Amino acid sequence: MAETSQITFSHQEVAEALVKAQNLHEGIWGIYIEFGIIAGNIPSAGDTSLILPAAVVPVVKMGIQRFAEPNNLTVDAAVVNPIPKSKRPTK
């Protein structure tokens, strides 16, 4: 069997992992990615005497944010990370 060199995750799988990492138990949470932008003039790959304006868009931050409604980026913290029965208040 070949060695795995890449593992990918869906948006919801990433949101679920971060909800669990932050120990969140309520709310609709989804992934959040903040991009930056850097511009400059760079030489063309095919003709280095040709200069072209270009932009680089780095990922600056990644995280989760609360959403009002569920969508394909979100998970419900109460479903994916319920409060353990031992920590639930007794009635």
C-alpha positions in Angstrom: 0.0 0.0 0.0 1.3 3.4 -1.0 2.2 5.9 1.8 -0.4 8.7 2.2 1.0 12.1 1.3 -2.1 14.2 1.5 -5.2 14.2 3.6 -8.1 16.5 2.9 -11.1 17.6 4.9 -14.4 19.1 4.1 -15.4 22.6 5.4 -17.7 20.9 7.9 -15.0 18.5 9.1 -12.7 21.4 9.8 -15.5 23.3 11.6 -16.3 20.3 13.7 -12.6 19.8 14.7 -12.3 23.5 15.7 -15.6 23.4 17.7 -14.3 20.4 19.6 -10.9 22.1 20.1 -12.5 25.1 21.6 -14.9 23.0 23.7 -18.0 24.7 22.3 -21.4 23.0 23.0 -23.9 25.4 21.5 -24.5 27.5 18.4 -24.0 27.2 14.7 -20.3 27.5 13.9 -18.5 27.6 10.5 -15.1 28.1 9.1 -13.6 31.6 8.8 -10.7 32.4 6.6 -9.1 35.9 6.3 -7.2 36.7 3.2 -4.6 39.4 2.7 -3.4 40.9 -0.6 0.0 41.9 -1.7 0.6 43.5 -5.1 3.8 43.9 -7.1 5.4 43.8 -10.6 6.9 40.4 -11.4 8.7 39.1 -14.5 6.6 36.8 -16.8 7.4 33.1 -16.5 7.6 32.8 -20.3 9.6 36.0 -21.0 11.6 37.4 -18.1 12.0 40.7 -20.0 8.3 41.2 -19.7 7.1 42.7 -16.4 3.5 42.1 -15.3 1.4 43.5 -12.4 0.5 40.6 -10.0 -1.2 39.9 -6.8 -0.5 37.4 -4.1 -3.3 36.4 -1.8 -2.0 34.8 1.4 -4.2 33.2 4.0 -3.7 35.5 7.1 -6.0 33.8 9.6 -8.1 30.7 9.9 -10.8 30.0 12.5 -14.5 29.6 13.2 -17.2 32.1 13.6 -20.8 31.9 14.7 -23.5 31.8 12.0 -27.2 32.6 12.3 -28.3 29.8 9.9 -26.7 26.5 9.0 -25.1 26.1 5.6 -22.4 24.0 4.0 -19.6 25.7 6.0 -21.2 25.1 9.4 -21.9 22.5 12.1 -24.2 22.6 15.1 -22.0 22.5 18.2 -24.7 20.8 20.3 -24.8 17.9 17.8 -21.0 17.5 17.0 -19.8 18.2 20.6 -22.6 17.7 23.1 -22.0 18.4 26.8 -20.9 15.2 28.5 -23.6 13.6 30.6 -21.4 13.9 33.7 -21.2 17.7 33.3 -24.9 18.3 32.6 -26.8 20.0 35.4 -29.1 17.7 37.2 -32.8 18.6 37.6 
